[in-house]
Amino acid sequence: MASGARSPHCPARREQRIRDIIQVTHDSIGSDPKIINVIVREHPAESISVSSRINGEDFRKVKTN
């Protein structure tokens, strides 16, 4: 796992992600930034599938029986 400021779990990166989410929400729907609530749930990378990909590969690449 990465360490320091480059780690995805580093407090500074986490805070910046939250600020970005608040800004995008404000820009998209015009909500007052003071009332936008952000809940961050962190999961191990191996437990996450993005766009039907598992560890970066198409889920259909390996067939299960």
C-alpha positions as CSV (number, residue, x, y, z in Angstrom):
1,M,0.0,0.0,0.0
2,A,1.2,3.5,-0.8
3,S,2.2,5.8,2.0
4,G,2.2,9.5,2.7
5,A,0.4,12.1,0.6
6,R,0.1,9.7,-2.4
7,S,-1.9,7.2,-0.4
8,P,-5.6,7.1,-1.4
9,H,-6.4,6.9,2.3
10,C,-4.2,9.9,3.3
11,P,-6.3,12.6,5.2
12,A,-5.3,15.4,2.8
13,R,-6.5,13.4,-0.3
14,R,-9.6,12.3,1.5
15,E,-10.4,15.9,2.4
16,Q,-9.8,17.0,-1.2
17,R,-12.1,14.3,-2.5
18,I,-14.8,15.5,-0.2
19,R,-14.3,19.1,-1.3
20,D,-14.5,18.0,-4.9
21,I,-17.8,16.1,-4.3
22,I,-19.3,19.1,-2.5
23,Q,-18.2,21.4,-5.4
24,V,-19.6,19.1,-8.1
25,T,-22.9,18.7,-6.2
26,H,-23.2,22.5,-5.8
27,D,-22.4,23.1,-9.4
28,S,-24.9,20.4,-10.6
29,I,-27.9,21.2,-8.5
30,G,-27.2,24.5,-6.8
31,S,-27.4,23.3,-3.2
32,D,-25.8,25.5,-0.6
33,P,-22.4,23.9,0.1
34,K,-23.1,24.3,3.9
35,I,-25.9,21.8,3.8
36,I,-24.4,19.1,1.5
37,N,-23.5,16.0,3.5
38,V,-20.9,13.6,2.2
39,I,-20.5,10.1,3.6
40,V,-17.3,8.3,2.7
41,R,-17.2,4.6,3.0
42,E,-13.8,3.0,2.2
43,H,-13.5,-0.6,1.0
44,P,-10.5,-2.7,0.2
45,A,-9.7,-2.3,-3.5
46,E,-10.0,-6.1,-4.1
47,S,-13.7,-5.8,-3.0
48,I,-14.6,-3.3,-5.6
49,S,-15.7,-3.9,-9.2
50,V,-15.9,-0.8,-11.4
51,S,-17.8,-1.0,-14.7
52,S,-18.0,-4.8,-14.7
53,R,-14.2,-5.1,-14.2
54,I,-12.5,-7.3,-11.7
55,N,-8.9,-6.3,-11.0
56,G,-9.0,-4.2,-14.2
57,E,-10.2,-7.1,-16.4
58,D,-13.6,-7.7,-18.1
59,F,-15.6,-10.0,-15.8
60,R,-16.4,-12.2,-18.8
61,K,-12.8,-13.0,-19.4
62,V,-12.7,-15.8,-16.9
63,K,-15.7,-18.2,-16.8
64,T,-16.8,-19.8,-13.6
65,N,-18.6,-23.2,-13.4
